[in-house]
Amino acid sequence: MAFRILLADDHPVFRMGVCSLIRSHGGWEVCGEAADGREAVAKCGELKPDLIILDICMPNLNGADAARHILRHNPDQKILVLTNVESEQVVRDCLQAGVRGWVFKSDRPDELMAAIEQMQQNKSSFSSRVSNLILDGYLHPHRAAPIQALPPRLSLREREVVQLVSEGKSSKEVAVLLSMSVKTAETHRSNIMIKLKLHSTVELVMYAIRNEIIHVQLPNVAPSIPSLRIEPPEMDFQATG
C-alpha cells in the first residue's frame, strides 16, 4: 500500500516541484494538495493522509494553527513542516502542538526525502538548524519573544480571527470563513481588541506580526537614485557648397 501524502503550500510552482519529488519515490503518492491552512484542515479530515507536509506562511490559517486544529482531532496524525520560517517561538509552538518533523525549504531535496522516510517509519525528523534554534533559545533566553507577546494568550479561534482581520478580511468574510454570523465575528473582534488593549486595526496587525500569527517579508528596497538625463551637445553644422 502506498504512503499517502497531503501537501499544503500556497505557492503552486513550489507544490509542483515537491509533488514531482514525492512521486519519484516508488512507494509514495500525493493524495491531495491544499493552498492554505483552512483547506489543509478540511482535506486532512476528508482524505485521511498518512503524512501532511505543511508550510507555516499560508493565508486564511497559518500552518502552526492548522497543525493545532488537525492534531486536536487526530493526535496521531503525522505532520512534517516544510517552511522558510526560522523562528524559535514558532518551532516551539509546533512542537507543543504535536508536530514531529521540520525541514527548511532551503535544505537539500535529499534531506526532505530522508525526513519523509523517517516520518514513514514513525520517527521524528528535524533539520539540524531547528536544534540550533532551540539550543540558542536556551542559551540566550533574553532573546525570547517580547513580554507583550506572552500575556494574554488568545484561544485558537481568536488567533484565527486575528489572522483574517490582519489579512484585510471584512467581518462578513470572517463570518463566512469561520461559519459564524457577522454579529458573532464582530463580537470576537471587539473582545480581542479589549483583551489585548488595542485601539485600532493597525495595532492588531502589529500584534499579529510580533506574535507570528502572520509573517511579513519586507522587500529589500534599494535607495532611489534620480536618473540624470544627459543631453547631447549642440552641433553647429554649416552647409557646404
Contacts in CASP RR format, 6 or more apart in sequence:
PFRMAT RR
TARGET T0000
AUTHOR 0000-0000-0000
METHOD contacts of the structure
MODEL  1
MAFRILLADDHPVFRMGVCSLIRSHGGWEVCGEAADGREAVAKCGELKPD
LIILDICMPNLNGADAARHILRHNPDQKILVLTNVESEQVVRDCLQAGVR
GWVFKSDRPDELMAAIEQMQQNKSSFSSRVSNLILDGYLHPHRAAPIQAL
PPRLSLREREVVQLVSEGKSSKEVAVLLSMSVKTAETHRSNIMIKLKLHS
TVELVMYAIRNEIIHVQLPNVAPSIPSLRIEPPEMDFQATG
2 27 0 8 1.000
2 28 0 8 1.000
2 29 0 8 1.000
3 27 0 8 1.000
3 28 0 8 1.000
3 29 0 8 1.000
3 50 0 8 1.000
3 51 0 8 1.000
3 116 0 8 1.000
3 120 0 8 1.000
4 29 0 8 1.000
4 31 0 8 1.000
4 47 0 8 1.000
4 48 0 8 1.000
4 49 0 8 1.000
4 50 0 8 1.000
4 51 0 8 1.000
5 22 0 8 1.000
5 28 0 8 1.000
5 29 0 8 1.000
5 30 0 8 1.000
5 31 0 8 1.000
5 32 0 8 1.000
5 49 0 8 1.000
5 50 0 8 1.000
5 51 0 8 1.000
5 52 0 8 1.000
5 53 0 8 1.000
5 116 0 8 1.000
6 30 0 8 1.000
6 31 0 8 1.000
6 32 0 8 1.000
6 33 0 8 1.000
6 34 0 8 1.000
6 40 0 8 1.000
6 43 0 8 1.000
6 44 0 8 1.000
6 47 0 8 1.000
6 49 0 8 1.000
6 51 0 8 1.000
6 52 0 8 1.000
6 53 0 8 1.000
7 15 0 8 1.000
7 18 0 8 1.000
7 19 0 8 1.000
7 22 0 8 1.000
7 30 0 8 1.000
7 32 0 8 1.000
7 33 0 8 1.000
7 34 0 8 1.000
7 52 0 8 1.000
7 53 0 8 1.000
8 33 0 8 1.000
8 34 0 8 1.000
8 35 0 8 1.000
8 36 0 8 1.000
8 37 0 8 1.000
8 39 0 8 1.000
8 40 0 8 1.000
8 43 0 8 1.000
8 52 0 8 1.000
8 53 0 8 1.000
8 54 0 8 1.000
8 55 0 8 1.000
8 58 0 8 1.000
8 63 0 8 1.000
8 66 0 8 1.000
9 15 0 8 1.000
9 18 0 8 1.000
9 34 0 8 1.000
9 35 0 8 1.000
9 53 0 8 1.000
9 55 0 8 1.000
9 58 0 8 1.000
9 82 0 8 1.000
10 35 0 8 1.000
10 36 0 8 1.000
10 55 0 8 1.000
10 57 0 8 1.000
10 58 0 8 1.000
10 59 0 8 1.000
12 35 0 8 1.000
14 105 0 8 1.000
15 33 0 8 1.000
18 53 0 8 1.000
18 82 0 8 1.000
18 112 0 8 1.000
19 30 0 8 1.000
19 33 0 8 1.000
21 109 0 8 1.000
21 112 0 8 1.000
21 113 0 8 1.000
22 28 0 8 1.000
22 29 0 8 1.000
22 30 0 8 1.000
22 116 0 8 1.000
23 29 0 8 1.000
23 30 0 8 1.000
25 113 0 8 1.000
25 116 0 8 1.000
28 116 0 8 1.000
31 47 0 8 1.000
31 49 0 8 1.000
32 43 0 8 1.000
32 47 0 8 1.000
32 49 0 8 1.000
34 40 0 8 1.000
34 42 0 8 1.000
34 43 0 8 1.000
35 58 0 8 1.000
36 58 0 8 1.000
36 59 0 8 1.000
36 60 0 8 1.000
36 61 0 8 1.000
37 54 0 8 1.000
37 58 0 8 1.000
37 59 0 8 1.000
37 60 0 8 1.000
37 61 0 8 1.000
37 62 0 8 1.000
37 63 0 8 1.000
37 65 0 8 1.000
37 66 0 8 1.000
38 60 0 8 1.000
38 61 0 8 1.000
38 66 0 8 1.000
38 177 0 8 1.000
39 60 0 8 1.000
40 52 0 8 1.000
40 54 0 8 1.000
40 58 0 8 1.000
40 61 0 8 1.000
40 63 0 8 1.000
40 66 0 8 1.000
40 70 0 8 1.000
41 61 0 8 1.000
41 66 0 8 1.000
41 69 0 8 1.000
41 70 0 8 1.000
44 52 0 8 1.000
44 70 0 8 1.000
44 74 0 8 1.000
44 77 0 8 1.000
45 73 0 8 1.000
45 74 0 8 1.000
50 78 0 8 1.000
50 120 0 8 1.000
51 78 0 8 1.000
51 79 0 8 1.000
51 80 0 8 1.000
51 116 0 8 1.000
51 119 0 8 1.000
51 120 0 8 1.000
52 70 0 8 1.000
52 77 0 8 1.000
52 78 0 8 1.000
52 79 0 8 1.000
52 80 0 8 1.000
53 80 0 8 1.000
53 81 0 8 1.000
53 82 0 8 1.000
53 116 0 8 1.000
54 63 0 8 1.000
54 66 0 8 1.000
54 67 0 8 1.000
54 79 0 8 1.000
54 80 0 8 1.000
54 81 0 8 1.000
54 82 0 8 1.000
54 83 0 8 1.000
55 63 0 8 1.000
55 81 0 8 1.000
55 82 0 8 1.000
55 83 0 8 1.000
56 62 0 8 1.000
56 63 0 8 1.000
56 64 0 8 1.000
56 81 0 8 1.000
56 83 0 8 1.000
56 85 0 8 1.000
56 90 0 8 1.000
56 94 0 8 1.000
56 215 0 8 1.000
57 63 0 8 1.000
57 83 0 8 1.000
57 84 0 8 1.000
57 85 0 8 1.000
57 215 0 8 1.000
58 66 0 8 1.000
59 167 0 8 1.000
60 163 0 8 1.000
60 164 0 8 1.000
60 167 0 8 1.000
60 177 0 8 1.000
61 69 0 8 1.000
61 160 0 8 1.000
61 163 0 8 1.000
62 163 0 8 1.000
62 213 0 8 1.000
62 214 0 8 1.000
62 215 0 8 1.000
63 81 0 8 1.000
64 90 0 8 1.000
64 93 0 8 1.000
64 94 0 8 1.000
64 97 0 8 1.000
64 212 0 8 1.000
65 156 0 8 1.000
65 159 0 8 1.000
65 160 0 8 1.000
65 163 0 8 1.000
65 213 0 8 1.000
67 79 0 8 1.000
67 81 0 8 1.000
67 94 0 8 1.000
67 97 0 8 1.000
67 98 0 8 1.000
67 99 0 8 1.000
68 97 0 8 1.000
68 156 0 8 1.000
69 156 0 8 1.000
70 77 0 8 1.000
70 79 0 8 1.000
71 77 0 8 1.000
71 79 0 8 1.000
71 97 0 8 1.000
71 98 0 8 1.000
71 99 0 8 1.000
72 156 0 8 1.000
75 98 0 8 1.000
78 100 0 8 1.000
78 119 0 8 1.000
78 122 0 8 1.000
79 98 0 8 1.000
79 99 0 8 1.000
79 100 0 8 1.000
79 101 0 8 1.000
80 99 0 8 1.000
80 101 0 8 1.000
80 102 0 8 1.000
80 103 0 8 1.000
80 115 0 8 1.000
80 116 0 8 1.000
80 119 0 8 1.000
80 125 0 8 1.000
81 94 0 8 1.000
81 99 0 8 1.000
81 101 0 8 1.000
81 102 0 8 1.000
81 103 0 8 1.000
82 103 0 8 1.000
82 104 0 8 1.000
82 105 0 8 1.000
82 112 0 8 1.000
83 102 0 8 1.000
83 104 0 8 1.000
83 105 0 8 1.000
84 104 0 8 1.000
84 105 0 8 1.000
84 106 0 8 1.000
85 212 0 8 1.000
85 215 0 8 1.000
86 104 0 8 1.000
86 129 0 8 1.000
86 133 0 8 1.000
87 133 0 8 1.000
87 212 0 8 1.000
88 133 0 8 1.000
88 134 0 8 1.000
88 136 0 8 1.000
88 137 0 8 1.000
88 143 0 8 1.000
88 144 0 8 1.000
89 144 0 8 1.000
89 145 0 8 1.000
89 149 0 8 1.000
89 212 0 8 1.000
90 212 0 8 1.000
91 102 0 8 1.000
91 130 0 8 1.000
91 133 0 8 1.000
91 134 0 8 1.000
92 134 0 8 1.000
94 102 0 8 1.000
100 119 0 8 1.000
100 124 0 8 1.000
100 125 0 8 1.000
101 115 0 8 1.000
101 118 0 8 1.000
101 119 0 8 1.000
101 124 0 8 1.000
101 125 0 8 1.000
101 126 0 8 1.000
102 125 0 8 1.000
102 126 0 8 1.000
102 127 0 8 1.000
102 130 0 8 1.000
103 111 0 8 1.000
103 112 0 8 1.000
103 115 0 8 1.000
103 125 0 8 1.000
103 127 0 8 1.000
104 127 0 8 1.000
104 129 0 8 1.000
107 127 0 8 1.000
111 127 0 8 1.000
114 125 0 8 1.000
115 125 0 8 1.000
115 127 0 8 1.000
118 124 0 8 1.000
118 125 0 8 1.000
119 125 0 8 1.000
136 143 0 8 1.000
137 143 0 8 1.000
137 144 0 8 1.000
145 210 0 8 1.000
145 211 0 8 1.000
146 210 0 8 1.000
148 207 0 8 1.000
148 210 0 8 1.000
149 210 0 8 1.000
149 211 0 8 1.000
152 195 0 8 1.000
152 196 0 8 1.000
154 162 0 8 1.000
154 192 0 8 1.000
154 195 0 8 1.000
154 196 0 8 1.000
157 178 0 8 1.000
157 188 0 8 1.000
158 188 0 8 1.000
158 191 0 8 1.000
158 192 0 8 1.000
158 195 0 8 1.000
159 213 0 8 1.000
160 178 0 8 1.000
161 174 0 8 1.000
161 178 0 8 1.000
161 185 0 8 1.000
161 188 0 8 1.000
161 189 0 8 1.000
161 192 0 8 1.000
162 192 0 8 1.000
162 204 0 8 1.000
162 207 0 8 1.000
162 208 0 8 1.000
162 213 0 8 1.000
163 208 0 8 1.000
163 213 0 8 1.000
163 214 0 8 1.000
164 173 0 8 1.000
164 174 0 8 1.000
164 177 0 8 1.000
164 178 0 8 1.000
165 174 0 8 1.000
165 189 0 8 1.000
165 201 0 8 1.000
165 204 0 8 1.000
165 205 0 8 1.000
166 204 0 8 1.000
166 205 0 8 1.000
166 208 0 8 1.000
166 209 0 8 1.000
166 213 0 8 1.000
166 214 0 8 1.000
167 214 0 8 1.000
169 177 0 8 1.000
171 182 0 8 1.000
171 185 0 8 1.000
171 186 0 8 1.000
171 189 0 8 1.000
172 182 0 8 1.000
172 185 0 8 1.000
174 180 0 8 1.000
174 185 0 8 1.000
174 188 0 8 1.000
174 189 0 8 1.000
175 181 0 8 1.000
175 182 0 8 1.000
175 184 0 8 1.000
175 185 0 8 1.000
178 185 0 8 1.000
180 188 0 8 1.000
192 198 0 8 1.000
192 204 0 8 1.000
193 199 0 8 1.000
193 204 0 8 1.000
196 204 0 8 1.000
196 207 0 8 1.000
198 204 0 8 1.000
198 207 0 8 1.000
205 214 0 8 1.000
207 213 0 8 1.000
208 214 0 8 1.000
209 215 0 8 1.000
209 216 0 8 1.000
END
